[in-house]
Amino acid sequence: MVRTPLSPAQVAAGRRLGAALRAARGARTMEDVARSAGISPETLRKIETGRLPSPAFGTIIGLSDALGIPLESLAEVWRPISAAAS
């Protein structure tokens, strides 16, 4: 099965999500947050840098729990800016 390429809007959303997660991580190490979220540090690095703009839902739940961020807040970051304004 071939995966459909992400749209530019989805890539931009992934970059916003990554930046928000990086900001929320603060001074905590990538390894500490990744371990708490149940993912590898490399996966977290890819999400934070926007190289993994569409992470799995379970990954987002783990990061939400590890960072103490409500899922709804992460969803708002990921939604297109025009949709958030509606």
N, C-alpha and C positions, 0 to 999 in steps of 0.2 A: 504494500500500500504506500502510495506517495502522499506525503503531507503537503497540503496547500501552503504556499509561502504566506507569511504574515504580511499584512498591509502596513504601510508607513504609519498609520494611526496606532496599530497594535504594537509596533516597535517603539513608538514614542511613549505609549502607555507603559510598556515594560521598563523603559528608562526612568520614567517618573516613579514607578514602583520601587525600582532598585535604589534610587536616590532617597526615597522616603525610608526604606529599610536601613540604609546605611546611616542616615541621620538618627534613626531610632536606636541603632546599635550603640552609638556614642563611643565611649571609651572601652566598651567590652570587646574582647578579642573575637575575631571571626570564628576561631575554633570553639570558643565557649558558646557562642550563639548557635553555631551549626550543630554542636553536640546536643544542646537543649532542644533544638528543633527536629533532631533526628535525621539530619542531612549531612553531607560532607562539606568541609570548608570550601572545596572547589565549586560545589553547586552554589553555595552562598556567594562566593566571589563572582560567579557568572551572573547571578541574579542582580547583585549590586552594581555591576558594571554594564548591565543591559545586554549582555551576550546571551542571556536566557530570558527573553522578554515575556514568555508565556509559561511560567512554571506550573507544575501540577497543583491541583487544588489542595491535596494533602500537604504539600510542601508549604503552601501559604498558611494553612491552618497551624502547622508546626511553628512557623516563624511568628505568626500572630501570638501564639501562646508564649513562645520563648521571649518575645519582646514586650509582651503586655499591651499589644495594640489590638483594639477590636477589629474583627474582620470587616465590618462596615467601613471603617476608616481606610483600610487598605483598598477596598472596592472603590471608594470615592477617588482615591489617588489614581487608580487604574482607568477609571471611566474617562472617556473623551471629555475635554473641557467644555464643549458645547452641551453634552448630555448632563454634566454636573450643574450647569447654569439653568437648566430647564426646570 
